[in-house]
Amino acid sequence: MHLSSFAVSGFRSLTDIADIPVSKPTILAGHNDGGKSAVLDALAFLVGARKLEHDDRTYVQPDTTNTSSFGQRCVTTAVSGTFTLDVWEQMTFDLPAQIKLRRVAGEDLVARLELFGPLADDERLRDLSAYLVPALKDLVAELGLKPASQRRADLEAALRTYAVEHSSTEGWHSAPAGLDKRIPRLLPFDGKRARPDDAVKTALTGRFQAHMADPELTGRLHELEDDVKDRLRIDAKSLCDHIHTRCPDLEEVFVEPEISFGQGVSIGTVASFPYCRGSDGAGTCRFGTQPSRFAGHLGVDQRAAG
């Protein structure tokens, strides 16, 4: 998902600003207190990197005939953006290539992510995020729909499809579940103070999580994990047999590798023996637990006799 432009209303000094472009690069220039920081903070609010605070709400133009209107702030603060979706996002959320999203909050400062599109004639279908799963199931049953499963995502998908087919106007409504996780990340970087490599690492962490959420990539990784796990099982058996040969007092040596390219490698190990005696007649063998790391990423719980 890529952001091409955004608009701000009711955010500090930005009463109503439209069509702020986002390109490579976009340069903000202006005098002190000209609203440059407000634009960046509004962008952070849009992408979910900042919570709205009371002081962020714009002061309304006072009514000179009504003294009580002085010092009042706007009722609603909203930042909307025009986004371009990739093919996977279009298929997953059943959306067009270009959409409009906005993050909006009222006087309670509770932010909501909304999508602009066909507005369901049935008002109950305009904010599906307000329902728990049992209530969604009741709506699906009442409308005679047949979702792919009883999971929340599939229930919402069926209701959204019905809402689009039964709508006579367009407007803002709740965004599909999971769409917020696809919104671009904001990485503030001040070249005078911050370390650029930290910003890059943060960006890569976010991209890694996004890639790992891709079903096609995840399926391929599972196949690789199974292949590596089978190979490690063979390696583990060979090593366990060798240890058992060298330490015959051990009753059992067993290792079961568990592989996850998303979380690293964990290996469960069992080694037990009733008694072990050294060549000098003293009980010199030790039984303990020591965490180790192999190949920079293999977490091992190692129990060994020495």
Residue, then its C-alpha position, 0 to 999 in steps of 0.5 A: m500500500h502506498l500513500s499518494s496524498f492526504a488531507v487534514s481537518g481540525f488538527r491544530s492550526l490545520t483547519d482544513i487543508a487538502d491535497i498534500p502530496v507525498s512524493k520522492p521527495t516532498i519538501l515542507a518549507g515555511h516560517n516558524d510556527g507555520g504548521k510544518s510540524a503539525v503536517l508531520d504529526a497529522l500524517a503520523f496520526l493517519v498511519g496510526a503512529r500517533k495518538l490524538e491529544h486534546d491539544d491537537r484539536t483545532y480551536v473553532q472561530p469564536d462567535t463574537t456575540n457568544t462569549s461562551s464560544f471562546g476557547q472551544r475546540c472542534v468536534t471532529t479531527a480527521v486526516s484522510g489519505t489516498f492510497t494505492l493497493d497492491v494486487w494481494e491487498q485488492m484480492t484479500f480485501d476485495l477493494p479497487a486499486q485506489i482507495k481513500l482512508r481516513r482516521v477520525a476522532g471526536e471529543d473522546l479522542v478515540a480514533r477510528l479508521e474509515l474507508f470511503g465507498p458504497l454506504a450500506d442502506d442498512e445502517r447496521l452494516r456501516d460499522l462492523s468493527a462495533y460487533l463481536v463475533p456472535a453478533l456478526k453471526d446473527l447478522v449473517a444468519e438474518l440476511g441469509l448469507k453464506p460466509a467461507s467460514q465462521r471466522r471474523a474476517d470471513l463473516e465481515a467479508a460476507l457482510r461487506t459484499y452484501a452491503v456493497e450490493h445493497s447501497s444507494t450512496e457513498g460515504w465513510h464507513s468502518a475499514p475492513a479488519g486487517l487493513d490497518k496493518r497494511i498502512p505504510r509506516l512513518l519513520p521520523f529521522d533527524g539527520k543531525r541527531a538520529r542514527p540512520d541505521d536504526a531507522v532502516k532497521t525499524a523499517l526492515t522489521g516492519r517489512f519483514q512482518a508484512h512479508m511474513a503475512d503473505p500467504e504465498l510466502t508463508g506456504r513456501l516457508h513452511e515447506l522449507e521448514d519441514d525440509v530443514k527439520d527432516r535434515l536436522r532430525i537425521d543430524a540430531k540422531s547421529l549426534c545422539d547416537h555418538i553421545h550415547t556410545r561415549c556415555p553408556d551410563l546415559e539411559e536416553v539421549f533424544v533431540e527433537p528440532e522445531i524449526s521456524f524461519g519467523q522465530g528461529v530454531s528451538i531444539g528440545t533435548v532430553a538426556s537422562f541417566p541413573y548414575c555416572r562414574g568416572s575412571d577414577g571411581a568418583g562420580t565426575c559426570r555432570f548433568g546440567t542445563q546451559p543455553s547455547r546458540f549455534a549458527g547465530h540463530l539456533g536456540v538450544d536447551q542443551r543437557a549434556a554429560g561430561 
